[in-house]
């Protein structure tokens, strides 16, 4: 949140579109490899120093520095930076990458300040706490407790921001250890707005508050149950995966776990993409109908119920029981969803056990070694819609994110082509074809995408939550938010 308010990049998001910010324009070479940006003449840091191409180069090179371990490093690997002159800079890629412009939203550091800091000392610099950026707000003051821990920031509108001085002159951002403390501060009037509020608390505000509004926006997070067929051979049966997928209580999960603050999905594409917003029979049919259809799928393939009511597949050599486990995080929403899924699949006739792990244990002991039958988890799909890391067969093992251990040569080719296709229409067509393959193979049972929930005073106008990826994206057009308007004589209106 603080980075989004204090820093800005060559590009920014505005009402869901990627537009120039510190840059006034850009040119992409015909081969899709070189991006050349022109920097605005009036681009200034908060200390009123001019922004130059050397600042851009310095920032990118620090992002590439392995010693610093920047979370943005992967975005800038294999990118060559060239300063053309003070106001022009180019980036050259080794191969075309359609989402590259998204990388240009990287917040720019002032070289004249940070160049004196060694890479080893980067994370310890005081400029991480008292930053100087180019964004719509600059740090006015910092409030600490007696132990020196940060309590709040007072941010003042930067009058020389390239996008124009923000209408709201001051924003105070306060930090709390948990939601309970935040809610208490809201109820006592210490704060006027809250982000990432739980559905339960959002409902309370919506019902009881007359001067606050609850805003919501779907996040491109794909939550589902990912089947590891290598670890649980019973899940290698396509009819088993299809029946489990069909029986999922998607609507029940959205209503009971998310309080209605979410969208049921059946696609690997995030909410907002055309394929993810279409309703399927699995969602529109009743739970009873879906269970009956799932039962038909299993029994047509030869599965029969034993005396315990669990399905078995008998052959001349052996008897295979429909039994496996679900691993998930102890996060309240994931755990509650997993319990509903377990109950529904047991009702279908699958002997499902549930294993819940603390967040700190799940990744190193379960996800990284792929030590699970199935995993109820989520994928945070970026705005650039690059699904390569989540589904390409080369990403089956850690640190790849292909947690379904999915392998399909046609899907691989579509994913490879999509990330190098600059034409948006053609790119979406490839992702639709990819989604169709996933729908047929059923490597996962997709459930829902949660909403971002934001409580704000009704007096604030102009807020847009279009195409959000992270909670910080709510600030994308913060400079045009407003509380009051002026009356202007018509003869003075342009």
C-alpha positions in Angstrom: 0.0 0.0 0.0 2.7 2.4 1.0 4.7 1.7 -2.2 1.7 2.3 -4.4 1.2 5.7 -2.8 4.8 6.9 -2.5 6.4 5.5 -5.7 5.4 5.4 -9.3 6.8 3.8 -12.5 7.1 4.4 -16.2 3.6 3.0 -16.5 0.6 2.8 -14.2 -2.9 1.3 -14.1 -5.8 3.6 -14.6 -9.3 2.2 -14.5 -8.0 -1.2 -15.6 -5.8 0.1 -18.4 -2.0 0.3 -18.5 -1.0 3.9 -19.4 2.2 6.0 -19.2 3.0 7.6 -15.9 6.6 8.9 -15.5 6.9 8.1 -19.2 5.2 10.3 -21.8 5.3 7.6 -24.5 6.9 4.3 -25.5 7.7 2.5 -28.7 7.9 -1.3 -29.2 10.2 -2.6 -31.9 8.6 -4.7 -34.8 10.2 -7.9 -33.4 8.7 -7.3 -30.0 12.1 -7.4 -28.3 12.9 -3.7 -27.6 10.8 -1.2 -25.6 12.0 2.4 -25.7 10.5 4.9 -23.2 10.5 8.7 -23.2 10.5 10.2 -19.7 8.4 13.3 -19.0 10.2 16.6 -18.7 8.3 17.4 -15.5 8.9 14.1 -13.7 10.3 14.9 -10.3 11.2 13.0 -7.1 9.7 14.3 -3.8 12.9 16.2 -3.1 12.3 18.0 -6.5 15.2 16.3 -8.2 14.5 15.6 -11.9 13.9 12.0 -12.9 16.4 10.8 -15.5 17.0 7.6 -17.5 19.9 6.9 -15.1 17.4 6.6 -12.2 15.4 4.1 -14.3 18.5 2.1 -15.1 19.7 2.2 -11.5 16.4 0.9 -10.2 16.2 -2.0 -12.7 19.8 -3.0 -12.1 19.1 -3.2 -8.4 16.1 -5.3 -9.1 18.3 -7.6 -11.1 21.0 -7.7 -8.3 20.9 -11.2 -6.8 22.3 -9.9 -3.5 19.3 -7.7 -2.8 16.8 -10.6 -3.5 14.2 -8.3 -4.9 10.7 -9.9 -5.4 10.8 -8.2 -8.8 14.0 -9.9 -9.9 12.2 -12.5 -12.0 10.5 -9.7 -14.0 13.8 -8.3 -15.1 16.0 -11.4 -15.6 17.5 -11.5 -19.1 16.5 -7.8 -19.8 19.3 -5.5 -21.1 19.0 -1.9 -20.1 20.4 0.9 -22.2 20.4 4.7 -21.4 20.0 6.5 -24.7 20.1 10.0 -23.2 18.8 11.8 -20.1 15.1 11.3 -21.1 15.2 8.1 -23.2 15.8 4.5 -22.1 15.4 1.1 -23.8 14.9 -2.4 -22.6 15.8 -5.4 -24.8 14.4 -8.9 -24.1 15.9 -12.2 -25.3 12.5 -13.3 -26.6 9.1 -11.6 -27.0 7.1 -11.4 -23.8 3.6 -10.0 -24.2 3.1 -8.8 -20.6 6.4 -6.9 -20.4 4.8 -3.5 -20.1 3.4 -4.6 -16.8 6.9 -4.8 -15.5 7.3 -1.1 -16.3 5.1 -0.2 -13.3 8.1 -0.8 -11.1 8.5 2.1 -8.6 11.6 4.2 -9.4 14.3 4.9 -6.9 16.3 8.1 -6.8 19.9 7.2 -7.8 21.4 10.2 -6.1 20.3 8.9 -2.8 20.4 5.1 -3.1 23.7 4.9 -5.1 25.5 5.4 -1.8 24.0 2.3 -0.3 25.8 -1.1 -0.8 23.7 -4.0 -2.1 24.3 -5.9 1.2 22.9 -2.9 3.2 19.9 -2.2 0.9 17.3 -3.8 3.2 18.7 -2.0 6.3 18.6 1.5 4.8 16.6 4.1 6.5 15.2 5.1 3.1 13.1 2.0 3.3 11.3 3.7 6.2 11.5 7.3 5.0 11.2 6.8 1.3 11.6 9.4 -1.5 9.6 8.5 -4.6 7.8 10.1 -7.4 4.2 9.0 -6.5 1.1 11.0 -5.8 1.9 11.2 -2.1 5.1 12.0 -0.1 5.9 11.1 3.5 4.9 14.0 5.8 5.5 12.4 9.2 5.9 9.1 10.9 4.5 8.0 14.2 6.2 5.4 16.3 5.4 3.8 19.6 7.8 3.8 22.6 9.6 0.8 21.3 10.3 2.5 17.9 7.8 0.4 16.0 5.9 2.1 13.2 2.3 3.0 14.1 1.2 5.3 11.2 2.3 7.4 8.3 0.9 10.8 7.4 1.2 11.3 3.7 0.8 14.6 1.9 -0.3 15.1 -1.7 2.8 15.8 -3.9 2.1 19.0 -5.7 4.4 18.2 -8.6 3.2 14.7 -9.3 3.1 14.1 -13.1 -0.5 13.0 -12.9 -1.5 16.3 -11.1 -1.8 17.1 -7.5 -4.2 14.7 -5.7 -7.6 16.3 -4.7 -7.4 14.7 -1.2 -4.5 16.6 0.4 -3.7 14.1 3.2 -3.9 10.4 3.9 -3.0 8.8 7.3 -2.2 5.1 7.0 -2.3 3.2 10.3 -1.1 -0.3 11.0 -2.7 -2.9 13.3 -1.6 -6.4 14.4 -4.9 -8.0 13.6 -8.3 -7.4 12.2 -9.9 -7.2 15.7 -7.7 -4.2 16.6 -8.5 -2.6 13.3 -12.3 -3.0 13.8 -12.0 -1.6 17.3 -10.3 1.5 15.9 -13.0 1.8 13.2 -15.8 1.5 15.8 -14.2 4.2 18.0 -13.8 6.6 15.0 -10.0 6.5 15.1 -10.0 5.5 11.4 -12.5 6.1 8.6 -11.7 3.2 6.2 -10.4 -0.4 6.3 -9.0 -2.7 3.6 -9.1 -6.4 3.2 -12.0 -6.7 5.7 -13.4 -10.2 6.3 -16.9 -10.9 4.9 -18.3 -11.2 8.5 -17.1 -7.7 9.5 -18.1 -6.3 6.1 -21.7 -7.4 6.7 -21.8 -5.7 10.1 -20.6 -2.5 8.6 -23.0 -2.7 5.7 -26.0 -3.3 8.0 -25.1 -0.8 10.8 -23.2 2.1 9.2 -24.9 5.1 7.6 -21.8 7.0 6.7 -19.6 4.2 5.3 -19.8 2.2 2.1 -18.6 -1.4 1.5 -16.9 -1.7 -1.9 -15.9 -5.0 -3.4 -14.0 -6.3 -6.4 -13.2 -9.8 -7.5 -9.5 -10.6 -7.2 -7.8 -12.7 -9.9 -7.2 -15.5 -7.4 -8.1 -19.0 -8.5 -9.0 -21.2 -5.5 -9.5 -24.9 -6.1 -8.5 -28.4 -5.3 -5.5 -29.5 -7.3 -5.1 -33.2 -7.9 -1.7 -34.9 -7.6 -2.2 -38.0 -9.6 1.4 -39.1 -9.0 0.9 -39.2 -5.2 -2.6 -40.6 -5.2 -3.1 -43.2 -8.0 -6.9 -43.3 -7.5 -7.0 -39.7 -8.8 -5.4 -40.9 -12.1 -8.9 -42.1 -13.1 -10.4 -39.3 -15.2 -14.0 -40.3 -14.2 -13.0 -39.9 -10.5 -11.7 -36.4 -11.1 -14.7 -35.5 -13.2 -17.2 -36.7 -10.6 -15.4 -34.9 -7.8 -15.3 -31.7 -9.8 -19.0 -31.9 -10.6 -20.0 -32.5 -7.0 -18.2 -29.5 -5.6 -20.5 -27.2 -3.6 -19.3 -24.0 -5.2 -22.3 -21.8 -4.4 -22.5 -23.1 -0.9 -18.8 -22.2 -0.3 -19.2 -18.7 -1.7 -22.3 -18.1 0.4 -21.2 -19.7 3.7 -17.5 -19.3 3.7 -17.2 -16.0 1.9 -20.5 -14.5 3.0 -21.3 -14.0 -0.7 -18.1 -11.9 -1.2 -16.8 -14.0 -4.1 -17.6 -15.7 -7.4 -17.9 -19.4 -8.2 -15.6 -20.5 -11.0 -14.9 -23.6 -13.1 -12.0 -22.3 -15.1 -8.2 -21.7 -14.6 -8.7 -18.2 -16.0 -9.2 -15.6 -13.3 -12.4 -13.6 -12.9 -12.7 -10.8 -15.4 -11.6 -13.0 -18.3 -14.4 -14.0 -20.6 -14.0 -17.7 -19.9 -14.1 -17.3 -16.2 -17.3 -15.3 -16.0 -19.5 -17.7 -17.9 -21.7 -19.9 -15.8 -21.5 -23.6 -16.3 -23.9 -26.4 -15.6 -21.8 -27.4 -12.6 -22.6 -24.0 -11.0 -26.2 -23.5 -12.1 -27.5 -27.0 -11.3 -28.5 -27.8 -7.7 -26.2 -29.7 -5.4 -28.5 -32.7 -5.4 -28.6 -32.8 -9.2 -24.8 -32.5 -9.4 -24.3 -35.4 -6.8 -26.7 -37.5 -8.8 -24.8 -36.8 -12.1 -21.4 -37.4 -10.3 -22.8 -40.8 -9.1 -23.8 -41.7 -12.6 -20.3 -40.9 -13.9 -18.6 -43.2 -11.4 -21.0 -46.1 -11.7 -20.9 -46.0 -15.5 -17.1 -46.5 -15.2 -17.7 -49.6 -13.0 -17.4 -48.1 -9.4 -19.7 -49.6 -6.8 -20.3 -48.8 -3.2 -19.1 -51.1 -0.4 -20.8 -51.7 2.9 -19.5 -48.5 4.3 -21.0 -46.5 1.4 -17.6 -45.7 -0.2 -16.9 -46.4 -3.9 -14.6 -49.2 -5.0 -13.4 -50.3 -8.4 -13.0 -54.1 -8.5 -10.8 -55.9 -11.1 -9.7 -59.5 -11.3 -6.4 -58.6 -9.7 -7.4 -56.1 -7.0 -9.9 -53.7 -5.4 -9.2 -50.0 -5.5 -11.0 -47.8 -3.0 -11.9 -44.2 -3.7 -9.9 -42.8 -0.8 -7.4 -39.8 -0.7 -6.6 -36.8 1.5 -6.9 -33.0 1.1 -4.1 -30.8 2.3 -4.7 -27.1 3.0 -3.6 -24.1 5.1 -5.0 -23.2 8.5 -6.2 -19.9 7.0 -9.9 -19.6 8.1 -11.4 -19.4 4.6 -9.4 -22.3 3.1 -10.0 -24.5 6.1 -13.7 -23.8 6.1 -13.9 -24.5 2.4 -12.0 -27.7 2.8 -14.4 -29.0 5.4 -17.3 -28.4 3.1 -15.6 -30.1 0.2 -14.7 -33.1 2.4 -18.3 -33.4 3.7 -19.7 -33.2 0.1 -17.2 -35.7 -1.3 -17.8 -38.1 1.5 -21.5 -37.8 0.8 -20.8 -38.7 -2.8 -18.9 -41.9 -1.6 -15.3 -40.9 -1.4 -13.3 -41.6 1.8 -11.7 -38.2 2.1 -9.5 -37.2 5.0 -8.5 -33.6 5.7 -5.0 -32.5 6.7 -4.6 -28.9 7.9 -1.2 -27.3 8.2 0.0 -24.0 9.6 1.1 -21.5 6.9 4.8 -21.8 7.9 4.7 -25.6 7.5 2.6 -26.1 4.4 5.0 -24.7 1.8 8.3 -26.3 2.9 7.0 -29.7 4.1 4.0 -30.3 1.8 3.9 -28.1 -1.3 7.6 -27.9 -2.3 8.1 -31.7 -2.2 4.6 -32.2 -3.7 3.8 -34.5 -0.7 0.0 -34.4 -1.0 -2.8 -36.4 -2.7 -4.8 -33.2 -3.4 -4.1 -29.6 -2.3 -6.9 -27.0 -1.6 -5.0 -23.8 -2.4 -5.0 -20.7 -4.5 -3.1 -19.2 -7.4 -2.6 -15.4 -7.6 -2.8 -14.7 -11.3 -1.2 -11.4 -12.3 -2.9 -8.8 -14.4 -0.7 -9.9 -17.3 -2.4 -13.3 -17.3 0.7 -15.3 -17.7 -0.3 -18.9 -16.7 3.0 -20.5 -17.7 4.3 -20.9 -14.1 1.0 -22.5 -12.9 0.4 -25.0 -15.7 3.4 -25.6 -18.0 4.9 -29.1 -17.5 8.4 -27.6 -16.9 7.0 -26.1 -13.7 5.9 -29.4 -12.1 8.6 -29.3 -9.4 9.5 -26.5 -7.0 10.1 -23.6 -7.4 7.5 -23.9 -10.2 3.8 -23.4 -9.3 2.3 -26.3 -11.2 0.9 -27.9 -8.1 -1.4 -30.2 -10.1 1.8 -31.8 -11.6 0.0 -31.3 -14.9 1.5 -32.5 -18.2 -0.1 -31.9 -21.6 2.0 -31.1 -24.7 -0.8 -29.2 -26.4 -1.4 -27.1 -23.3 2.4 -26.4 -23.1 2.5 -25.1 -26.6 -0.5 -22.8 -26.1 1.1 -21.4 -22.9 4.4 -20.9 -24.7 2.7 -19.1 -27.6 0.4 -17.0 -25.5 3.2 -15.3 -23.5 5.0 -14.3 -26.8 1.9 -13.2 -28.7 1.5 -9.4 -28.6 -1.9 -9.3 -30.2 -4.4 -9.3 -27.3 -7.3 -11.0 -29.2 -5.0 -13.8 -30.4 -3.5 -14.2 -27.0 -6.9 -14.5 -25.3 -7.9 -17.1 -28.0 -5.0 -19.2 -27.0 -5.9 -19.0 -23.4 -9.4 -20.0 -24.2 -8.1 -23.1 -26.1 -5.9 -23.8 -23.1 -8.9 -23.5 -20.7 -10.8 -26.0 -22.9 -8.0 -28.5 -22.6 -8.0 -28.1 -18.8 -11.8 -28.5 -18.7 -11.4 -31.8 -20.5 -8.5 -33.2 -18.5 -9.8 -32.1 -15.1 -6.4 -31.8 -13.3 -8.1 -29.6 -10.7 -11.5 -28.7 -9.4 -11.8 -24.9 -9.4 -14.0 -23.4 -6.8 -14.1 -19.6 -6.4 -12.4 -16.3 -6.6 -12.7 -14.1 -3.5 -13.6 -10.4 -3.4 -11.4 -7.6 -2.2 -13.5 -5.8 0.4 -12.9 -2.1 1.2 -14.8 0.0 3.7 -14.7 3.7 2.9 -16.6 6.9 4.0 -19.6 7.6 1.7 -18.2 11.1 1.3 -15.2 9.9 -0.8 -16.0 9.8 -4.5 -14.1 8.7 -7.6 -12.8 5.3 -6.3 -12.4 2.7 -8.9 -11.7 -1.0 -8.1 -11.5 -2.2 -11.7 -9.2 -5.1 -12.5 -7.5 -5.3 -9.1 -4.8 -7.9 -8.5 -3.6 -6.9 -5.1 -5.2 -4.7 -2.3 -2.7 -2.0 -3.1 -4.2 -1.6 -6.6 -7.1 0.3 -5.1 -4.7 3.3 -5.1 -4.3 3.2 -8.9 -6.4 6.4 -9.4 -6.1 7.8 -5.9 -5.0 11.3 -7.2 -8.5 11.7 -8.7 -10.5 10.7 -5.5 -12.3 13.6 -4.0 -14.5 14.6 -1.0 -15.8 18.0 -2.0 -16.6 19.9 -5.2 -16.6 23.5 -6.0 -19.3 25.5 -7.8 -18.0 27.1 -11.0 -19.7 29.6 -13.2 -20.6 28.1 -16.5 -18.7 30.8 -18.4 -15.5 29.6 -16.7 -15.9 25.9 -17.6 -13.8 24.7 -20.5 
